[in-house]
Amino acid sequence: MDAGIFARQLTEAPGNLTAGISTDPGDIDQIAGARVLSFADADYLTGDAGFEITAPDRSQLQVTILQRALPRT
C-alpha cells in the first residue's frame, strides 16, 4: 500500500458523507460544504502524504498519512 494513494482515497470520504452514505445525519451536517485539498494541491512544503479539510465554519483539520514500512519486493 502506498501512503500517497491511501491519502487520495481518504479525500473522497467527505464527499461520500455529503452524498448520504453515512448512517449518522450529524456527520453530514458537520462536513457539508467542506473543501478538501491534498497537501500537494495546497502547496504544503512537505513530503508527507495527507490532506486538509476546511469546514464551512472555517475550522481546519489536517490528516497526515505516515507509512511506517515499505512492502517487500
PDB file of N, H, CA, C and O in Angstrom:
ATOM      1  N   MET A   1       0.849  -1.176   0.000  1.00  0.00           N
ATOM      2  CA  MET A   1       0.000   0.000   0.000  1.00  0.00           C
ATOM      3  C   MET A   1       0.894   1.239   0.000  1.00  0.00           C
ATOM      4  O   MET A   1       1.909   1.274   0.697  1.00  0.00           O
ATOM      5  N   ASP A   2       0.530   2.226  -0.759  1.00  0.00           N
ATOM      6  H   ASP A   2      -0.294   2.197  -1.325  1.00  0.00           H
ATOM      7  CA  ASP A   2       1.267   3.474  -0.875  1.00  0.00           C
ATOM      8  C   ASP A   2       0.553   4.569  -0.090  1.00  0.00           C
ATOM      9  O   ASP A   2      -0.654   4.753  -0.253  1.00  0.00           O
ATOM     10  N   ALA A   3       1.274   5.298   0.756  1.00  0.00           N
ATOM     11  H   ALA A   3       2.254   5.148   0.888  1.00  0.00           H
ATOM     12  CA  ALA A   3       0.674   6.333   1.600  1.00  0.00           C
ATOM     13  C   ALA A   3      -0.005   7.419   0.773  1.00  0.00           C
ATOM     14  O   ALA A   3      -1.078   7.892   1.145  1.00  0.00           O
ATOM     15  N   GLY A   4       0.601   7.822  -0.342  1.00  0.00           N
ATOM     16  H   GLY A   4       1.473   7.437  -0.644  1.00  0.00           H
ATOM     17  CA  GLY A   4       0.010   8.868  -1.183  1.00  0.00           C
ATOM     18  C   GLY A   4      -1.310   8.437  -1.792  1.00  0.00           C
ATOM     19  O   GLY A   4      -2.263   9.215  -1.839  1.00  0.00           O
ATOM     20  N   ILE A   5      -1.365   7.203  -2.258  1.00  0.00           N
ATOM     21  H   ILE A   5      -0.591   6.571  -2.220  1.00  0.00           H
ATOM     22  CA  ILE A   5      -2.615   6.687  -2.839  1.00  0.00           C
ATOM     23  C   ILE A   5      -3.688   6.590  -1.772  1.00  0.00           C
ATOM     24  O   ILE A   5      -4.840   6.949  -2.017  1.00  0.00           O
ATOM     25  N   PHE A   6      -3.323   6.107  -0.585  1.00  0.00           N
ATOM     26  H   PHE A   6      -2.387   5.815  -0.387  1.00  0.00           H
ATOM     27  CA  PHE A   6      -4.274   5.992   0.513  1.00  0.00           C
ATOM     28  C   PHE A   6      -4.824   7.362   0.903  1.00  0.00           C
ATOM     29  O   PHE A   6      -6.024   7.506   1.137  1.00  0.00           O
ATOM     30  N   ALA A   7      -3.959   8.361   0.973  1.00  0.00           N
ATOM     31  H   ALA A   7      -2.984   8.244   0.782  1.00  0.00           H
ATOM     32  CA  ALA A   7      -4.401   9.716   1.317  1.00  0.00           C
ATOM     33  C   ALA A   7      -5.375  10.253   0.279  1.00  0.00           C
ATOM     34  O   ALA A   7      -6.376  10.875   0.634  1.00  0.00           O
ATOM     35  N   ARG A   8      -5.092  10.018  -1.013  1.00  0.00           N
ATOM     36  H   ARG A   8      -4.278   9.513  -1.302  1.00  0.00           H
ATOM     37  CA  ARG A   8      -6.007  10.482  -2.058  1.00  0.00           C
ATOM     38  C   ARG A   8      -7.369   9.809  -1.926  1.00  0.00           C
ATOM     39  O   ARG A   8      -8.402  10.445  -2.134  1.00  0.00           O
ATOM     40  N   GLN A   9      -7.371   8.529  -1.584  1.00  0.00           N
ATOM     41  H   GLN A   9      -6.532   8.012  -1.416  1.00  0.00           H
ATOM     42  CA  GLN A   9      -8.638   7.820  -1.414  1.00  0.00           C
ATOM     43  C   GLN A   9      -9.423   8.385  -0.223  1.00  0.00           C
ATOM     44  O   GLN A   9     -10.648   8.492  -0.283  1.00  0.00           O
ATOM     45  N   LEU A  10      -8.726   8.743   0.844  1.00  0.00           N
ATOM     46  H   LEU A  10      -7.731   8.656   0.892  1.00  0.00           H
ATOM     47  CA  LEU A  10      -9.407   9.301   2.012  1.00  0.00           C
ATOM     48  C   LEU A  10     -10.021  10.672   1.733  1.00  0.00           C
ATOM     49  O   LEU A  10     -10.999  11.052   2.377  1.00  0.00           O
ATOM     50  N   THR A  11      -9.461  11.414   0.782  1.00  0.00           N
ATOM     51  H   THR A  11      -8.667  11.105   0.259  1.00  0.00           H
ATOM     52  CA  THR A  11     -10.023  12.733   0.476  1.00  0.00           C
ATOM     53  C   THR A  11     -11.436  12.622  -0.077  1.00  0.00           C
ATOM     54  O   THR A  11     -12.171  13.609  -0.089  1.00  0.00           O
ATOM     55  N   GLU A  12     -11.829  11.441  -0.535  1.00  0.00           N
ATOM     56  H   GLU A  12     -11.232  10.639  -0.526  1.00  0.00           H
ATOM     57  CA  GLU A  12     -13.182  11.239  -1.050  1.00  0.00           C
ATOM     58  C   GLU A  12     -14.211  11.041   0.061  1.00  0.00           C
ATOM     59  O   GLU A  12     -15.412  11.129  -0.193  1.00  0.00           O
ATOM     60  N   ALA A  13     -13.765  10.779   1.275  1.00  0.00           N
ATOM     61  H   ALA A  13     -12.789  10.708   1.482  1.00  0.00           H
ATOM     62  CA  ALA A  13     -14.688  10.494   2.386  1.00  0.00           C
ATOM     63  C   ALA A  13     -15.691  11.623   2.648  1.00  0.00           C
ATOM     64  O   ALA A  13     -16.877  11.334   2.805  1.00  0.00           O
ATOM     65  N   PRO A  14     -15.276  12.892   2.704  1.00  0.00           N
ATOM     66  CA  PRO A  14     -16.276  13.950   2.932  1.00  0.00           C
ATOM     67  C   PRO A  14     -17.351  13.988   1.851  1.00  0.00           C
ATOM     68  O   PRO A  14     -18.523  14.220   2.151  1.00  0.00           O
ATOM     69  N   GLY A  15     -16.967  13.764   0.608  1.00  0.00           N
ATOM     70  H   GLY A  15     -16.015  13.575   0.365  1.00  0.00           H
ATOM     71  CA  GLY A  15     -17.950  13.728  -0.477  1.00  0.00           C
ATOM     72  C   GLY A  15     -18.936  12.593  -0.286  1.00  0.00           C
ATOM     73  O   GLY A  15     -20.130  12.745  -0.543  1.00  0.00           O
ATOM     74  N   ASN A  16     -18.434  11.455   0.166  1.00  0.00           N
ATOM     75  H   ASN A  16     -17.464  11.331   0.375  1.00  0.00           H
ATOM     76  CA  ASN A  16     -19.316  10.328   0.430  1.00  0.00           C
ATOM     77  C   ASN A  16     -20.300  10.653   1.548  1.00  0.00           C
ATOM     78  O   ASN A  16     -21.468  10.267   1.483  1.00  0.00           O
ATOM     79  N   LEU A  17     -19.834  11.357   2.569  1.00  0.00           N
ATOM     80  H   LEU A  17     -18.886  11.671   2.622  1.00  0.00           H
ATOM     81  CA  LEU A  17     -20.717  11.728   3.670  1.00  0.00           C
ATOM     82  C   LEU A  17     -21.840  12.652   3.188  1.00  0.00           C
ATOM     83  O   LEU A  17     -23.007  12.458   3.531  1.00  0.00           O
ATOM     84  N   THR A  18     -21.475  13.650   2.397  1.00  0.00           N
ATOM     85  H   THR A  18     -20.528  13.808   2.119  1.00  0.00           H
ATOM     86  CA  THR A  18     -22.495  14.591   1.930  1.00  0.00           C
ATOM     87  C   THR A  18     -23.424  13.953   0.904  1.00  0.00           C
ATOM     88  O   THR A  18     -24.528  14.446   0.675  1.00  0.00           O
ATOM     89  N   ALA A  19     -22.985  12.862   0.288  1.00  0.00           N
ATOM     90  H   ALA A  19     -22.088  12.461   0.474  1.00  0.00           H
ATOM     91  CA  ALA A  19     -23.850  12.142  -0.648  1.00  0.00           C
ATOM     92  C   ALA A  19     -24.833  11.237   0.089  1.00  0.00           C
ATOM     93  O   ALA A  19     -25.648  10.554  -0.533  1.00  0.00           O
ATOM     94  N   GLY A  20     -24.749  11.238   1.410  1.00  0.00           N
ATOM     95  H   GLY A  20     -24.087  11.793   1.915  1.00  0.00           H
ATOM     96  CA  GLY A  20     -25.700  10.468   2.204  1.00  0.00           C
ATOM     97  C   GLY A  20     -25.282   9.042   2.481  1.00  0.00           C
ATOM     98  O   GLY A  20     -26.105   8.214   2.875  1.00  0.00           O
ATOM     99  N   ILE A  21     -24.005   8.746   2.276  1.00  0.00           N
ATOM    100  H   ILE A  21     -23.338   9.418   1.956  1.00  0.00           H
ATOM    101  CA  ILE A  21     -23.549   7.384   2.528  1.00  0.00           C
ATOM    102  C   ILE A  21     -23.452   7.111   4.027  1.00  0.00           C
ATOM    103  O   ILE A  21     -23.591   5.961   4.443  1.00  0.00           O
ATOM    104  N   SER A  22     -23.220   8.125   4.840  1.00  0.00           N
ATOM    105  H   SER A  22     -23.107   9.059   4.501  1.00  0.00           H
ATOM    106  CA  SER A  22     -23.116   7.940   6.283  1.00  0.00           C
ATOM    107  C   SER A  22     -24.483   7.595   6.881  1.00  0.00           C
ATOM    108  O   SER A  22     -25.517   8.060   6.401  1.00  0.00           O
ATOM    109  N   THR A  23     -24.470   6.792   7.911  1.00  0.00           N
ATOM    110  H   THR A  23     -23.629   6.415   8.301  1.00  0.00           H
ATOM    111  CA  THR A  23     -25.718   6.430   8.592  1.00  0.00           C
ATOM    112  C   THR A  23     -26.082   7.428   9.682  1.00  0.00           C
ATOM    113  O   THR A  23     -27.177   7.356  10.240  1.00  0.00           O
ATOM    114  N   ASP A  24     -25.183   8.356   9.995  1.00  0.00           N
ATOM    115  H   ASP A  24     -24.293   8.414   9.541  1.00  0.00           H
ATOM    116  CA  ASP A  24     -25.442   9.352  11.033  1.00  0.00           C
ATOM    117  C   ASP A  24     -25.627  10.724  10.385  1.00  0.00           C
ATOM    118  O   ASP A  24     -24.657  11.296   9.889  1.00  0.00           O
ATOM    119  N   PRO A  25     -26.858  11.271  10.375  1.00  0.00           N
ATOM    120  CA  PRO A  25     -27.089  12.577   9.739  1.00  0.00           C
ATOM    121  C   PRO A  25     -26.242  13.700  10.330  1.00  0.00           C
ATOM    122  O   PRO A  25     -25.967  14.685   9.645  1.00  0.00           O
ATOM    123  N   GLY A  26     -25.826  13.571  11.577  1.00  0.00           N
ATOM    124  H   GLY A  26     -26.049  12.771  12.133  1.00  0.00           H
ATOM    125  CA  GLY A  26     -24.965  14.585  12.184  1.00  0.00           C
ATOM    126  C   GLY A  26     -23.629  14.701  11.483  1.00  0.00           C
ATOM    127  O   GLY A  26     -23.053  15.787  11.413  1.00  0.00           O
ATOM    128  N   ASP A  27     -23.127  13.583  10.959  1.00  0.00           N
ATOM    129  H   ASP A  27     -23.594  12.701  11.016  1.00  0.00           H
ATOM    130  CA  ASP A  27     -21.880  13.618  10.201  1.00  0.00           C
ATOM    131  C   ASP A  27     -22.017  14.533   8.996  1.00  0.00           C
ATOM    132  O   ASP A  27     -21.119  15.319   8.695  1.00  0.00           O
ATOM    133  N   ILE A  28     -23.130  14.426   8.321  1.00  0.00           N
ATOM    134  H   ILE A  28     -23.860  13.787   8.566  1.00  0.00           H
ATOM    135  CA  ILE A  28     -23.357  15.190   7.098  1.00  0.00           C
ATOM    136  C   ILE A  28     -23.449  16.684   7.397  1.00  0.00           C
ATOM    137  O   ILE A  28     -22.911  17.499   6.648  1.00  0.00           O
ATOM    138  N   ASP A  29     -24.125  17.046   8.482  1.00  0.00           N
ATOM    139  H   ASP A  29     -24.562  16.384   9.090  1.00  0.00           H
ATOM    140  CA  ASP A  29     -24.269  18.452   8.844  1.00  0.00           C
ATOM    141  C   ASP A  29     -22.918  19.113   9.086  1.00  0.00           C
ATOM    142  O   ASP A  29     -22.729  20.281   8.746  1.00  0.00           O
ATOM    143  N   GLN A  30     -21.985  18.381   9.666  1.00  0.00           N
ATOM    144  H   GLN A  30     -22.138  17.432   9.942  1.00  0.00           H
ATOM    145  CA  GLN A  30     -20.706  18.981  10.015  1.00  0.00           C
ATOM    146  C   GLN A  30     -19.741  19.078   8.838  1.00  0.00           C
ATOM    147  O   GLN A  30     -18.816  19.890   8.878  1.00  0.00           O
ATOM    148  N   ILE A  31     -19.928  18.284   7.805  1.00  0.00           N
ATOM    149  H   ILE A  31     -20.679  17.625   7.773  1.00  0.00           H
ATOM    150  CA  ILE A  31     -18.965  18.250   6.707  1.00  0.00           C
ATOM    151  C   ILE A  31     -19.517  18.821   5.399  1.00  0.00           C
ATOM    152  O   ILE A  31     -18.750  19.078   4.472  1.00  0.00           O
ATOM    153  N   ALA A  32     -20.818  19.020   5.313  1.00  0.00           N
ATOM    154  H   ALA A  32     -21.441  18.811   6.067  1.00  0.00           H
ATOM    155  CA  ALA A  32     -21.421  19.539   4.081  1.00  0.00           C
ATOM    156  C   ALA A  32     -20.785  20.886   3.717  1.00  0.00           C
ATOM    157  O   ALA A  32     -20.714  21.788   4.552  1.00  0.00           O
ATOM    158  N   GLY A  33     -20.336  21.014   2.501  1.00  0.00           N
ATOM    159  H   GLY A  33     -20.393  20.281   1.823  1.00  0.00           H
ATOM    160  CA  GLY A  33     -19.722  22.251   2.032  1.00  0.00           C
ATOM    161  C   GLY A  33     -18.239  22.370   2.350  1.00  0.00           C
ATOM    162  O   GLY A  33     -17.631  23.405   2.078  1.00  0.00           O
ATOM    163  N   ALA A  34     -17.654  21.333   2.918  1.00  0.00           N
ATOM    164  H   ALA A  34     -18.148  20.493   3.139  1.00  0.00           H
ATOM    165  CA  ALA A  34     -16.229  21.385   3.256  1.00  0.00           C
ATOM    166  C   ALA A  34     -15.381  21.330   1.993  1.00  0.00           C
ATOM    167  O   ALA A  34     -15.780  20.768   0.973  1.00  0.00           O
ATOM    168  N   ARG A  35     -14.215  21.925   2.092  1.00  0.00           N
ATOM    169  H   ARG A  35     -13.891  22.382   2.920  1.00  0.00           H
ATOM    170  CA  ARG A  35     -13.242  21.902   0.986  1.00  0.00           C
ATOM    171  C   ARG A  35     -12.110  20.969   1.392  1.00  0.00           C
ATOM    172  O   ARG A  35     -11.574  21.078   2.495  1.00  0.00           O
ATOM    173  N   VAL A  36     -11.756  20.070   0.517  1.00  0.00           N
ATOM    174  H   VAL A  36     -12.191  19.982  -0.379  1.00  0.00           H
ATOM    175  CA  VAL A  36     -10.692  19.107   0.795  1.00  0.00           C
ATOM    176  C   VAL A  36      -9.581  19.290  -0.226  1.00  0.00           C
ATOM    177  O   VAL A  36      -9.820  19.244  -1.433  1.00  0.00           O
ATOM    178  N   LEU A  37      -8.371  19.496   0.263  1.00  0.00           N
ATOM    179  H   LEU A  37      -8.177  19.533   1.243  1.00  0.00           H
ATOM    180  CA  LEU A  37      -7.213  19.645  -0.620  1.00  0.00           C
ATOM    181  C   LEU A  37      -6.099  18.728  -0.135  1.00  0.00           C
ATOM    182  O   LEU A  37      -5.833  18.646   1.064  1.00  0.00           O
ATOM    183  N   SER A  38      -5.452  18.045  -1.060  1.00  0.00           N
ATOM    184  H   SER A  38      -5.667  18.112  -2.034  1.00  0.00           H
ATOM    185  CA  SER A  38      -4.269  17.266  -0.696  1.00  0.00           C
ATOM    186  C   SER A  38      -3.158  18.243  -0.322  1.00  0.00           C
ATOM    187  O   SER A  38      -3.186  19.409  -0.714  1.00  0.00           O
ATOM    188  N   PHE A  39      -2.187  17.759   0.435  1.00  0.00           N
ATOM    189  H   PHE A  39      -2.163  16.812   0.753  1.00  0.00           H
ATOM    190  CA  PHE A  39      -1.056  18.621   0.779  1.00  0.00           C
ATOM    191  C   PHE A  39      -0.381  19.139  -0.492  1.00  0.00           C
ATOM    192  O   PHE A  39       0.043  20.294  -0.542  1.00  0.00           O
ATOM    193  N   ALA A  40      -0.280  18.300  -1.507  1.00  0.00           N
ATOM    194  H   ALA A  40      -0.625  17.362  -1.467  1.00  0.00           H
ATOM    195  CA  ALA A  40       0.351  18.722  -2.765  1.00  0.00           C
ATOM    196  C   ALA A  40      -0.463  19.823  -3.429  1.00  0.00           C
ATOM    197  O   ALA A  40       0.102  20.816  -3.887  1.00  0.00           O
ATOM    198  N   ASP A  41      -1.793  19.658  -3.488  1.00  0.00           N
ATOM    199  H   ASP A  41      -2.252  18.851  -3.116  1.00  0.00           H
ATOM    200  CA  ASP A  41      -2.649  20.673  -4.114  1.00  0.00           C
ATOM    201  C   ASP A  41      -2.663  21.974  -3.317  1.00  0.00           C
ATOM    202  O   ASP A  41      -2.850  23.051  -3.883  1.00  0.00           O
ATOM    203  N   ALA A  42      -2.464  21.874  -1.999  1.00  0.00           N
ATOM    204  H   ALA A  42      -2.312  20.999  -1.539  1.00  0.00           H
ATOM    205  CA  ALA A  42      -2.452  23.064  -1.150  1.00  0.00           C
ATOM    206  C   ALA A  42      -1.065  23.700  -1.082  1.00  0.00           C
ATOM    207  O   ALA A  42      -0.860  24.675  -0.359  1.00  0.00           O
ATOM    208  N   ASP A  43      -0.115  23.146  -1.835  1.00  0.00           N
ATOM    209  H   ASP A  43      -0.282  22.354  -2.422  1.00  0.00           H
ATOM    210  CA  ASP A  43       1.268  23.643  -1.890  1.00  0.00           C
ATOM    211  C   ASP A  43       1.971  23.626  -0.537  1.00  0.00           C
ATOM    212  O   ASP A  43       2.759  24.524  -0.239  1.00  0.00           O
ATOM    213  N   TYR A  44       1.693  22.611   0.287  1.00  0.00           N
ATOM    214  H   TYR A  44       1.053  21.882   0.045  1.00  0.00           H
ATOM    215  CA  TYR A  44       2.405  22.457   1.550  1.00  0.00           C
ATOM    216  C   TYR A  44       3.861  22.098   1.249  1.00  0.00           C
ATOM    217  O   TYR A  44       4.140  21.351   0.311  1.00  0.00           O
ATOM    218  N   LEU A  45       4.757  22.617   2.025  1.00  0.00           N
ATOM    219  H   LEU A  45       4.531  23.223   2.787  1.00  0.00           H
ATOM    220  CA  LEU A  45       6.175  22.309   1.855  1.00  0.00           C
ATOM    221  C   LEU A  45       6.509  21.066   2.685  1.00  0.00           C
ATOM    222  O   LEU A  45       7.219  21.147   3.687  1.00  0.00           O
ATOM    223  N   THR A  46       5.995  19.939   2.256  1.00  0.00           N
ATOM    224  H   THR A  46       5.418  19.874   1.442  1.00  0.00           H
ATOM    225  CA  THR A  46       6.229  18.682   2.947  1.00  0.00           C
ATOM    226  C   THR A  46       6.258  17.541   1.951  1.00  0.00           C
ATOM    227  O   THR A  46       5.660  17.619   0.878  1.00  0.00           O
ATOM    228  N   GLY A  47       6.946  16.502   2.311  1.00  0.00           N
ATOM    229  H   GLY A  47       7.432  16.439   3.183  1.00  0.00           H
ATOM    230  CA  GLY A  47       6.948  15.296   1.506  1.00  0.00           C
ATOM    231  C   GLY A  47       5.932  14.291   2.029  1.00  0.00           C
ATOM    232  O   GLY A  47       5.773  13.207   1.467  1.00  0.00           O
ATOM    233  N   ASP A  48       5.234  14.662   3.123  1.00  0.00           N
ATOM    234  H   ASP A  48       5.363  15.543   3.579  1.00  0.00           H
ATOM    235  CA  ASP A  48       4.238  13.772   3.711  1.00  0.00           C
ATOM    236  C   ASP A  48       3.010  13.659   2.820  1.00  0.00           C
ATOM    237  O   ASP A  48       2.662  14.589   2.093  1.00  0.00           O
ATOM    238  N   ALA A  49       2.366  12.513   2.890  1.00  0.00           N
ATOM    239  H   ALA A  49       2.648  11.757   3.481  1.00  0.00           H
ATOM    240  CA  ALA A  49       1.083  12.324   2.213  1.00  0.00           C
ATOM    241  C   ALA A  49      -0.005  12.755   3.179  1.00  0.00           C
ATOM    242  O   ALA A  49       0.078  12.472   4.374  1.00  0.00           O
ATOM    243  N   GLY A  50      -1.019  13.434   2.677  1.00  0.00           N
ATOM    244  H   GLY A  50      -1.086  13.665   1.706  1.00  0.00           H
ATOM    245  CA  GLY A  50      -2.113  13.843   3.544  1.00  0.00           C
ATOM    246  C   GLY A  50      -2.987  14.875   2.875  1.00  0.00           C
ATOM    247  O   GLY A  50      -2.834  15.180   1.692  1.00  0.00           O
ATOM    248  N   PHE A  51      -3.912  15.410   3.661  1.00  0.00           N
ATOM    249  H   PHE A  51      -4.036  15.162   4.622  1.00  0.00           H
ATOM    250  CA  PHE A  51      -4.838  16.400   3.128  1.00  0.00           C
ATOM    251  C   PHE A  51      -5.349  17.306   4.233  1.00  0.00           C
ATOM    252  O   PHE A  51      -5.213  17.012   5.421  1.00  0.00           O
ATOM    253  N   GLU A  52      -5.939  18.410   3.813  1.00  0.00           N
ATOM    254  H   GLU A  52      -6.050  18.649   2.849  1.00  0.00           H
ATOM    255  CA  GLU A  52      -6.504  19.404   4.717  1.00  0.00           C
ATOM    256  C   GLU A  52      -7.987  19.536   4.406  1.00  0.00           C
ATOM    257  O   GLU A  52      -8.381  19.605   3.242  1.00  0.00           O
ATOM    258  N   ILE A  53      -8.799  19.571   5.442  1.00  0.00           N
ATOM    259  H   ILE A  53      -8.479  19.515   6.388  1.00  0.00           H
ATOM    260  CA  ILE A  53     -10.234  19.793   5.290  1.00  0.00           C
ATOM    261  C   ILE A  53     -10.564  21.135   5.919  1.00  0.00           C
ATOM    262  O   ILE A  53     -10.234  21.375   7.080  1.00  0.00           O
ATOM    263  N   THR A  54     -11.216  22.015   5.160  1.00  0.00           N
ATOM    264  H   THR A  54     -11.485  21.821   4.217  1.00  0.00           H
ATOM    265  CA  THR A  54     -11.686  23.287   5.691  1.00  0.00           C
ATOM    266  C   THR A  54     -13.209  23.239   5.703  1.00  0.00           C
ATOM    267  O   THR A  54     -13.846  23.162   4.652  1.00  0.00           O
ATOM    268  N   ALA A  55     -13.783  23.287   6.900  1.00  0.00           N
ATOM    269  H   ALA A  55     -13.265  23.350   7.753  1.00  0.00           H
ATOM    270  CA  ALA A  55     -15.229  23.211   7.065  1.00  0.00           C
ATOM    271  C   ALA A  55     -15.868  24.565   6.780  1.00  0.00           C
ATOM    272  O   ALA A  55     -15.178  25.585   6.764  1.00  0.00           O
ATOM    273  N   PRO A  56     -17.182  24.585   6.555  1.00  0.00           N
ATOM    274  CA  PRO A  56     -17.857  25.855   6.283  1.00  0.00           C
ATOM    275  C   PRO A  56     -17.677  26.897   7.401  1.00  0.00           C
ATOM    276  O   PRO A  56     -17.715  28.098   7.134  1.00  0.00           O
ATOM    277  N   ASP A  57     -17.484  26.445   8.645  1.00  0.00           N
ATOM    278  H   ASP A  57     -17.454  25.469   8.862  1.00  0.00           H
ATOM    279  CA  ASP A  57     -17.275  27.398   9.744  1.00  0.00           C
ATOM    280  C   ASP A  57     -15.828  27.869   9.828  1.00  0.00           C
ATOM    281  O   ASP A  57     -15.443  28.549  10.779  1.00  0.00           O
ATOM    282  N   ARG A  58     -15.022  27.501   8.819  1.00  0.00           N
ATOM    283  H   ARG A  58     -15.335  26.948   8.046  1.00  0.00           H
ATOM    284  CA  ARG A  58     -13.620  27.873   8.649  1.00  0.00           C
ATOM    285  C   ARG A  58     -12.662  27.124   9.569  1.00  0.00           C
ATOM    286  O   ARG A  58     -11.471  27.432   9.598  1.00  0.00           O
ATOM    287  N   SER A  59     -13.160  26.152  10.318  1.00  0.00           N
ATOM    288  H   SER A  59     -14.128  25.902  10.295  1.00  0.00           H
ATOM    289  CA  SER A  59     -12.252  25.325  11.093  1.00  0.00           C
ATOM    290  C   SER A  59     -11.510  24.403  10.128  1.00  0.00           C
ATOM    291  O   SER A  59     -12.023  24.062   9.063  1.00  0.00           O
ATOM    292  N   GLN A  60     -10.314  24.008  10.507  1.00  0.00           N
ATOM    293  H   GLN A  60      -9.897  24.285  11.373  1.00  0.00           H
ATOM    294  CA  GLN A  60      -9.493  23.193   9.622  1.00  0.00           C
ATOM    295  C   GLN A  60      -8.981  21.961  10.355  1.00  0.00           C
ATOM    296  O   GLN A  60      -8.675  21.998  11.547  1.00  0.00           O
ATOM    297  N   LEU A  61      -8.900  20.885   9.612  1.00  0.00           N
ATOM    298  H   LEU A  61      -9.148  20.855   8.644  1.00  0.00           H
ATOM    299  CA  LEU A  61      -8.296  19.649  10.086  1.00  0.00           C
ATOM    300  C   LEU A  61      -7.246  19.237   9.070  1.00  0.00           C
ATOM    301  O   LEU A  61      -7.436  19.397   7.864  1.00  0.00           O
ATOM    302  N   GLN A  62      -6.147  18.711   9.561  1.00  0.00           N
ATOM    303  H   GLN A  62      -5.993  18.581  10.540  1.00  0.00           H
ATOM    304  CA  GLN A  62      -5.123  18.175   8.680  1.00  0.00           C
ATOM    305  C   GLN A  62      -4.924  16.712   9.033  1.00  0.00           C
ATOM    306  O   GLN A  62      -4.826  16.347  10.204  1.00  0.00           O
ATOM    307  N   VAL A  63      -4.868  15.890   8.013  1.00  0.00           N
ATOM    308  H   VAL A  63      -4.947  16.186   7.061  1.00  0.00           H
ATOM    309  CA  VAL A  63      -4.654  14.459   8.193  1.00  0.00           C
ATOM    310  C   VAL A  63      -3.356  14.101   7.478  1.00  0.00           C
ATOM    311  O   VAL A  63      -3.219  14.317   6.274  1.00  0.00           O
ATOM    312  N   THR A  64      -2.412  13.556   8.229  1.00  0.00           N
ATOM    313  H   THR A  64      -2.524  13.380   9.207  1.00  0.00           H
ATOM    314  CA  THR A  64      -1.134  13.136   7.666  1.00  0.00           C
ATOM    315  C   THR A  64      -1.066  11.621   7.701  1.00  0.00           C
ATOM    316  O   THR A  64      -1.347  11.004   8.728  1.00  0.00           O
ATOM    317  N   ILE A  65      -0.697  11.026   6.584  1.00  0.00           N
ATOM    318  H   ILE A  65      -0.469  11.527   5.750  1.00  0.00           H
ATOM    319  CA  ILE A  65      -0.550   9.580   6.483  1.00  0.00           C
ATOM    320  C   ILE A  65       0.946   9.263   6.519  1.00  0.00           C
ATOM    321  O   ILE A  65       1.700   9.691   5.645  1.00  0.00           O
ATOM    322  N   LEU A  66       1.357   8.526   7.517  1.00  0.00           N
ATOM    323  H   LEU A  66       0.745   8.179   8.227  1.00  0.00           H
ATOM    324  CA  LEU A  66       2.758   8.134   7.634  1.00  0.00           C
ATOM    325  C   LEU A  66       2.886   6.653   7.338  1.00  0.00           C
ATOM    326  O   LEU A  66       2.207   5.830   7.952  1.00  0.00           O
ATOM    327  N   GLN A  67       3.738   6.317   6.418  1.00  0.00           N
ATOM    328  H   GLN A  67       4.290   6.986   5.919  1.00  0.00           H
ATOM    329  CA  GLN A  67       3.978   4.925   6.080  1.00  0.00           C
ATOM    330  C   GLN A  67       5.174   4.437   6.879  1.00  0.00           C
ATOM    331  O   GLN A  67       6.291   4.925   6.705  1.00  0.00           O
ATOM    332  N   ARG A  68       4.933   3.467   7.758  1.00  0.00           N
ATOM    333  H   ARG A  68       4.026   3.071   7.899  1.00  0.00           H
ATOM    334  CA  ARG A  68       5.976   3.006   8.669  1.00  0.00           C
ATOM    335  C   ARG A  68       6.856   1.928   8.059  1.00  0.00           C
ATOM    336  O   ARG A  68       8.005   1.761   8.468  1.00  0.00           O
ATOM    337  N   ALA A  69       6.342   1.213   7.107  1.00  0.00           N
ATOM    338  H   ALA A  69       5.409   1.348   6.775  1.00  0.00           H
ATOM    339  CA  ALA A  69       7.157   0.160   6.491  1.00  0.00           C
ATOM    340  C   ALA A  69       6.784   0.074   5.009  1.00  0.00           C
ATOM    341  O   ALA A  69       5.628   0.267   4.632  1.00  0.00           O
ATOM    342  N   LEU A  70       7.749  -0.210   4.210  1.00  0.00           N
ATOM    343  H   LEU A  70       8.688  -0.367   4.516  1.00  0.00           H
ATOM    344  CA  LEU A  70       7.515  -0.390   2.786  1.00  0.00           C
ATOM    345  C   LEU A  70       7.313  -1.871   2.502  1.00  0.00           C
ATOM    346  O   LEU A  70       7.875  -2.722   3.190  1.00  0.00           O
ATOM    347  N   PRO A  71       6.505  -2.180   1.482  1.00  0.00           N
ATOM    348  CA  PRO A  71       6.297  -3.590   1.154  1.00  0.00           C
ATOM    349  C   PRO A  71       7.595  -4.234   0.679  1.00  0.00           C
ATOM    350  O   PRO A  71       8.450  -3.582   0.079  1.00  0.00           O
ATOM    351  N   ARG A  72       7.717  -5.501   0.955  1.00  0.00           N
ATOM    352  H   ARG A  72       7.023  -6.031   1.442  1.00  0.00           H
ATOM    353  CA  ARG A  72       8.896  -6.236   0.473  1.00  0.00           C
ATOM    354  C   ARG A  72       8.757  -6.508  -1.009  1.00  0.00           C
ATOM    355  O   ARG A  72       7.682  -6.860  -1.495  1.00  0.00           O
ATOM    356  N   THR A  73       9.850  -6.341  -1.713  1.00  0.00           N
ATOM    357  H   THR A  73      10.723  -6.055  -1.318  1.00  0.00           H
ATOM    358  CA  THR A  73       9.810  -6.594  -3.162  1.00  0.00           C
ATOM    359  C   THR A  73      10.512  -7.873  -3.534  1.00  0.00           C
ATOM    360  O   THR A  73      10.567  -8.228  -4.711  1.00  0.00           O
TER     361      THR A  73
END
